[in-house]
């Protein structure tokens, strides 16, 4: 049986995740689980926002002083 997680933190040097990466996060996450994804580059975060929202419709981003951008989303539905 595959392990599933309540929360996943992604903080990998502003790497843009593609659809398969986001699908993998979805597979690893329990229903109701939370993903926090940190970037320091607003442009790169925006590049992947549509991909995240296609899998996690409630994806939201928040900008912080100092340049960090945090995207958060929750998994809803069957695992």
C-alpha positions, 0 to 999 in steps of 0.5 A, a space after each residue: 500500500 502506498 503511503 499518503 501524507 496529511 501535509 507536503 511542503 515543497 521548497 525546491 529553489 524556484 523549480 517550476 513543477 509540471 503537470 506530472 509533478 502536481 499529479 504525483 503530489 495529488 497521489 501522495 496526499 490524503 483527502 483533506 491534506 494540505 500542500 504548501 509550495 514556496 517560491 521566491 520568484 513571482 513569475 515562476 509561481 504564476 507559470 504553474 498556477 493554471 496547472 495547480 488549479 487544474 488539479 487543486 481548484 482551491 489553489 491560492 497564492 500569497 506574497 510576503 515581504 522579502 519576495 517569497 510567494 506561497 501557494 497553498 491547496 487542499 486535496 478534496 475527493 477520493 484518493 
